[in-house]
Amino acid sequence: MTRVFSGVKPTGHLTLGNYLGAMRRWVDVDQHQADALFCVVDLHALTVDHDPGRVRRLSRQAATLLLASGLDPELCTVFVQSHVDEHARLSYLLECVATDGEMRRMIQYKEKAARERERGGSVRLSLLTYPVLMAADILAYGTDEVPVGDDQTQHGELTRDLAVRFNQRYGHTFVVPRATRPQIAARVMNLQEPTSKMGKSDDVGPGVVYLLDEPDAVRKKIMRAMTDSGQDVVYDPEARPGVSNLLEILAACEGGDPETLGGAYESYGALKKDTAEAVIELLRPVQERHKRLCADPSYVEAVLRDGAVKAREMARPRVDAAYRAIGLLAAG
């Protein structure tokens, strides 16, 4: 069976973009058709200045939302990255295979480092090397497929390059994974800046719909979404990014085609109203399940504990093999 790995980073509250771009596919497709692992990648949250208590709260919230979205621990493995030592163990080995030039060419590193410097902060070494940790997350499990958004394409290519390079130098150890992308809403855009991704880490305010937003908040944000000059409701992501973003969101919620939907509307207001109601209905069952899970925290803790045991059992043999292959003595 094909093995799939993916994760969410607890650097902010999970958004509609996270759900439509990734989580819903994990629930509807991956956990049923693959040997699937889904991870809260909390170590990645340490690459920038952070509040330790907030990271813990967001990690717990992210895990709860993964389950509330429909991930079933009977069908897939749900766990927290830092609970499985093999991620950090393998990351260092891959740092010994990666090059400084590769790391510095990463677009996300350049963008995030520039933002840190603009704020007067220092750039942590872990921000430079975290794509290697991401590669370790994937390669430790013999992953065949990695569902990714457009902004993770470069990291997926790095993971493949490191796997091939390690195998060539030290003997075949890793599966070389392939990236897969959902067809619609792979990259939901900010409602106020429709040329920018709806991200959880850096965006605040009316442009971001969070999974736990109340219906009135969802409605207000979407009704105030930035549209474009002109009156026609046309799906054209290049020339009309604002209205196209709304059409993609509506299409993803209802299973339609954004271009076809565009022809059904004569005004932006009607499109916004229908999009808001579709998003509210989409999030309603997720929010209801989240509320029930929060009332039973011991269940979530048990899922994460059992998930870490399963993940460890899957990762350890391959990571141990990598240690031997690269020249390290086996532990007694």
C-alpha positions as CSV (number, residue, x, y, z in Angstrom):
1,M,0.0,0.0,0.0
2,T,1.2,3.5,-0.8
3,R,2.5,5.4,2.2
4,V,1.6,9.1,2.7
5,F,3.0,11.6,5.2
6,S,2.0,15.1,5.8
7,G,1.9,17.6,8.7
8,V,0.7,20.9,10.1
9,K,2.9,23.4,11.8
10,P,1.6,24.9,15.1
11,T,2.7,28.5,14.4
12,G,-0.9,29.9,14.2
13,H,-4.5,28.9,14.3
14,L,-5.4,26.5,11.4
15,T,-7.2,28.2,8.6
16,L,-9.7,27.6,5.8
17,G,-6.7,27.4,3.5
18,N,-5.2,24.5,5.6
19,Y,-8.5,22.7,5.4
20,L,-9.4,23.1,1.7
21,G,-5.8,22.9,0.6
22,A,-4.8,19.8,2.5
23,M,-6.8,18.5,5.5
24,R,-10.0,17.6,3.6
25,R,-8.0,15.5,1.1
26,W,-6.3,13.7,4.0
27,V,-9.7,12.9,5.5
28,D,-11.6,12.0,2.3
29,V,-8.9,10.3,0.3
30,D,-5.5,9.6,1.9
31,Q,-6.6,7.8,5.1
32,H,-8.8,5.5,3.1
33,Q,-6.5,4.7,0.2
34,A,-3.0,4.8,1.8
35,D,-1.0,3.9,4.8
36,A,-1.2,7.5,6.0
37,L,0.7,9.4,8.7
38,F,-0.3,12.9,9.8
39,C,1.9,14.9,12.2
40,V,1.8,18.1,14.2
41,V,5.3,19.3,13.2
42,D,6.0,21.2,16.4
43,L,9.8,21.3,16.0
44,H,9.3,23.5,12.9
45,A,7.6,26.1,15.1
46,L,10.9,26.7,16.9
47,T,12.7,28.2,13.9
48,V,11.5,31.7,14.7
49,D,11.0,33.7,18.0
50,H,8.1,32.0,19.8
51,D,6.3,31.7,23.1
52,P,6.7,28.2,24.5
53,G,3.2,28.1,26.1
54,R,1.6,29.2,22.8
55,V,3.4,26.5,20.9
56,R,2.1,23.9,23.3
57,R,-1.5,25.3,23.1
58,L,-1.4,25.5,19.3
59,S,0.1,22.0,19.0
60,R,-2.8,20.6,21.1
61,Q,-5.3,22.6,19.2
62,A,-3.9,21.4,15.8
63,A,-4.0,17.8,16.9
64,T,-7.6,18.2,18.1
65,L,-8.6,19.8,14.8
66,L,-7.1,17.1,12.8
67,L,-9.3,14.6,14.6
68,A,-12.3,17.0,14.4
69,S,-11.8,17.2,10.7
70,G,-12.3,13.5,10.4
71,L,-9.0,11.8,10.7
72,D,-9.7,8.4,12.2
73,P,-6.9,6.8,14.3
74,E,-8.2,3.4,13.3
75,L,-7.4,4.3,9.7
76,C,-4.3,6.5,10.0
77,T,-1.5,7.5,12.4
78,V,-1.8,10.8,14.1
79,F,1.1,12.0,16.3
80,V,3.3,14.9,17.3
81,Q,6.7,15.2,15.7
82,S,8.7,15.8,18.9
83,H,7.3,12.6,20.4
84,V,9.3,10.6,17.9
85,D,13.1,11.0,18.3
86,E,13.8,9.6,14.8
87,H,12.9,12.9,13.2
88,A,15.8,14.8,14.9
89,R,18.1,11.8,14.6
90,L,17.7,11.6,10.8
91,S,17.7,15.4,10.3
92,Y,21.4,15.6,11.4
93,L,22.4,12.8,9.0
94,L,20.7,14.6,6.2
95,E,22.4,17.9,7.1
96,C,25.6,16.0,6.5
97,V,24.4,15.3,3.0
98,A,22.8,18.7,2.2
99,T,24.9,21.7,1.1
100,D,24.9,25.3,2.3
101,G,24.1,26.5,-1.2
102,E,21.0,24.4,-1.4
103,M,19.7,25.7,1.9
104,R,20.3,29.4,1.0
105,R,18.4,29.0,-2.3
106,M,15.2,28.0,-0.5
107,I,12.7,30.7,-1.4
108,Q,10.9,30.4,2.0
109,Y,14.2,30.9,3.8
110,K,14.9,34.1,1.9
111,E,11.4,35.5,2.5
112,K,11.3,34.6,6.2
113,A,14.8,35.7,6.9
114,A,14.1,39.0,5.2
115,R,11.0,39.5,7.4
116,E,13.0,38.7,10.6
117,R,15.7,41.2,9.6
118,E,13.1,43.9,8.9
119,R,11.7,43.4,12.4
120,G,15.2,43.9,13.8
121,G,15.5,40.3,14.9
122,S,18.2,37.7,14.3
123,V,17.8,34.8,11.9
124,R,18.1,31.4,13.6
125,L,20.2,28.7,12.1
126,S,17.2,26.4,12.4
127,L,15.3,28.6,9.9
128,L,18.1,27.8,7.3
129,T,18.1,24.1,8.0
130,Y,14.5,23.3,8.6
131,P,13.9,22.0,5.1
132,V,16.3,19.2,6.0
133,L,14.2,18.4,9.0
134,M,11.2,18.4,6.7
135,A,13.0,15.9,4.5
136,A,13.7,13.8,7.5
137,D,10.0,13.8,8.5
138,I,9.2,12.3,5.1
139,L,12.1,10.0,4.5
140,A,12.0,8.3,7.9
141,Y,8.8,6.5,7.0
142,G,9.6,5.3,3.5
143,T,7.0,7.7,2.3
144,D,5.8,7.2,-1.3
145,E,3.6,10.4,-1.7
146,V,3.6,13.8,0.0
147,P,0.5,16.0,-0.5
148,V,1.9,19.5,-0.9
149,G,0.7,23.0,-1.8
150,D,2.4,25.2,-4.4
151,D,4.6,26.9,-1.8
152,Q,6.2,23.5,-0.7
153,T,7.3,22.4,-4.2
154,Q,10.9,23.4,-3.7
155,H,11.1,21.5,-0.4
156,G,9.7,18.4,-2.0
157,E,12.4,18.6,-4.7
158,L,15.0,19.0,-2.0
159,T,13.7,15.9,-0.2
160,R,14.0,13.9,-3.4
161,D,17.5,15.2,-4.1
162,L,18.7,14.3,-0.5
163,A,17.2,10.8,-0.8
164,V,18.9,10.1,-4.1
165,R,22.2,11.5,-3.0
166,F,22.3,9.5,0.2
167,N,21.4,6.3,-1.7
168,Q,24.1,6.9,-4.2
169,R,26.8,7.6,-1.6
170,Y,26.0,5.1,1.1
171,G,23.8,2.5,-0.4
172,H,20.0,2.3,-1.0
173,T,18.3,3.4,2.2
174,F,15.4,5.7,1.3
175,V,12.4,5.6,-0.8
176,V,12.4,8.6,-3.2
177,P,9.0,10.2,-2.7
178,R,6.8,12.0,-5.2
179,A,4.7,15.2,-4.5
180,T,0.9,15.2,-5.2
181,R,-1.4,18.3,-5.3
182,P,-5.2,18.6,-5.0
183,Q,-6.9,20.0,-8.1
184,I,-8.9,22.8,-6.5
185,A,-8.0,25.3,-3.7
186,A,-4.5,24.0,-3.3
187,R,-3.7,27.6,-2.4
188,V,-6.5,29.6,-0.9
189,M,-5.6,33.3,-0.9
190,N,-6.0,36.0,1.7
191,L,-9.4,37.7,1.4
192,Q,-7.9,41.2,1.7
193,E,-4.7,40.5,-0.3
194,P,-5.8,37.9,-2.9
195,T,-2.3,37.7,-4.4
196,S,-1.0,36.3,-1.1
197,K,-1.6,32.9,0.5
198,M,-4.1,32.7,3.4
199,G,-1.4,31.7,5.9
200,K,-1.7,31.0,9.6
201,S,1.8,32.1,10.7
202,D,2.0,35.7,9.6
203,D,-1.5,36.9,8.6
204,V,-3.9,38.5,11.0
205,G,-7.2,40.4,10.6
206,P,-10.0,40.2,8.2
207,G,-8.2,38.4,5.4
208,V,-8.0,35.0,7.1
209,V,-10.8,32.6,8.0
210,Y,-9.9,30.4,10.9
211,L,-11.4,26.9,11.3
212,L,-12.8,28.0,14.7
213,D,-14.2,31.3,13.6
214,E,-17.8,31.9,14.7
215,P,-20.3,32.0,11.8
216,D,-20.8,35.8,12.2
217,A,-17.0,36.3,11.9
218,V,-16.8,34.1,8.8
219,R,-19.7,36.0,7.2
220,K,-18.2,39.4,8.0
221,K,-14.8,38.5,6.6
222,I,-16.1,37.1,3.4
223,M,-18.6,39.9,2.8
224,R,-15.7,42.4,3.2
225,A,-13.4,40.4,0.9
226,M,-11.4,42.4,-1.6
227,T,-12.8,42.0,-5.2
228,D,-11.6,43.6,-8.4
229,S,-12.5,46.5,-10.7
230,G,-15.3,45.8,-13.0
231,Q,-18.7,44.2,-12.4
232,D,-18.6,40.8,-14.1
233,V,-18.1,37.7,-12.1
234,V,-15.4,36.0,-14.1
235,Y,-12.9,33.3,-13.1
236,D,-9.5,34.7,-14.1
237,P,-6.9,34.3,-11.4
238,E,-4.3,36.5,-13.2
239,A,-6.5,39.5,-14.1
240,R,-9.3,39.1,-11.4
241,P,-7.6,37.5,-8.3
242,G,-10.1,38.7,-5.8
243,V,-13.3,37.3,-7.4
244,S,-11.4,34.2,-8.6
245,N,-10.4,33.4,-5.0
246,L,-14.0,33.5,-3.9
247,L,-15.0,31.3,-6.8
248,E,-12.3,28.8,-5.9
249,I,-13.4,28.7,-2.3
250,L,-17.1,28.2,-3.2
251,A,-16.2,25.5,-5.7
252,A,-14.1,23.7,-3.2
253,C,-16.9,23.9,-0.6
254,E,-19.5,22.6,-3.0
255,G,-17.5,20.4,-5.3
256,G,-18.1,22.5,-8.3
257,D,-15.9,24.2,-11.0
258,P,-14.9,27.8,-10.4
259,E,-15.1,28.8,-14.0
260,T,-18.6,27.4,-14.4
261,L,-19.8,29.0,-11.1
262,G,-18.6,32.4,-12.3
263,G,-21.3,32.4,-15.0
264,A,-24.0,31.8,-12.5
265,Y,-23.6,35.2,-10.7
266,E,-24.4,38.7,-11.8
267,S,-23.0,40.5,-8.8
268,Y,-20.1,40.3,-6.3
269,G,-22.5,40.6,-3.4
270,A,-24.5,37.5,-4.3
271,L,-21.2,35.5,-4.8
272,K,-19.9,36.7,-1.4
273,K,-23.2,35.7,0.3
274,D,-23.2,32.2,-1.1
275,T,-19.5,31.7,-0.4
276,A,-19.9,32.8,3.2
277,E,-22.8,30.4,3.8
278,A,-21.0,27.6,2.1
279,V,-17.9,28.1,4.3
280,I,-20.1,28.3,7.5
281,E,-21.8,25.0,6.6
282,L,-18.5,23.4,5.7
283,L,-16.9,24.3,9.1
284,R,-20.0,23.6,11.2
285,P,-19.4,19.8,11.7
286,V,-15.7,20.4,12.3
287,Q,-16.4,22.9,15.0
288,E,-19.0,20.7,16.7
289,R,-16.6,17.7,16.8
290,H,-13.8,20.0,18.1
291,K,-16.0,21.1,20.9
292,R,-16.7,17.5,21.9
293,L,-13.1,16.5,21.7
294,C,-12.1,19.5,23.9
295,A,-14.5,18.1,26.5
296,D,-12.5,14.8,26.5
297,P,-8.8,15.8,26.4
298,S,-7.8,12.3,27.6
299,Y,-9.0,10.8,24.3
300,V,-6.8,13.2,22.2
301,E,-3.8,12.5,24.5
302,A,-4.3,8.7,24.1
303,V,-4.5,9.1,20.3
304,L,-1.3,11.0,20.2
305,R,0.5,8.6,22.6
306,D,-0.5,5.6,20.5
307,G,0.3,7.4,17.3
308,A,3.8,8.1,18.5
309,V,4.4,4.5,19.4
310,K,3.2,3.4,15.9
311,A,5.3,6.1,14.2
312,R,8.4,5.2,16.2
313,E,8.0,1.5,15.2
314,M,7.8,2.5,11.5
315,A,10.7,5.0,11.5
316,R,13.3,3.4,13.8
317,P,14.5,0.5,11.5
318,R,15.0,2.9,8.5
319,V,16.8,5.5,10.6
320,D,19.0,2.9,12.3
321,A,19.9,1.6,8.8
322,A,20.8,5.1,7.7
323,Y,23.1,5.4,10.8
324,R,24.9,2.2,9.8
325,A,25.1,3.2,6.1
326,I,26.7,6.5,6.8
327,G,29.4,4.9,8.9
328,L,28.2,5.2,12.6
329,L,28.7,2.3,15.0
330,A,25.6,0.5,16.1
331,A,24.6,1.1,19.7
332,G,25.2,-1.9,22.0
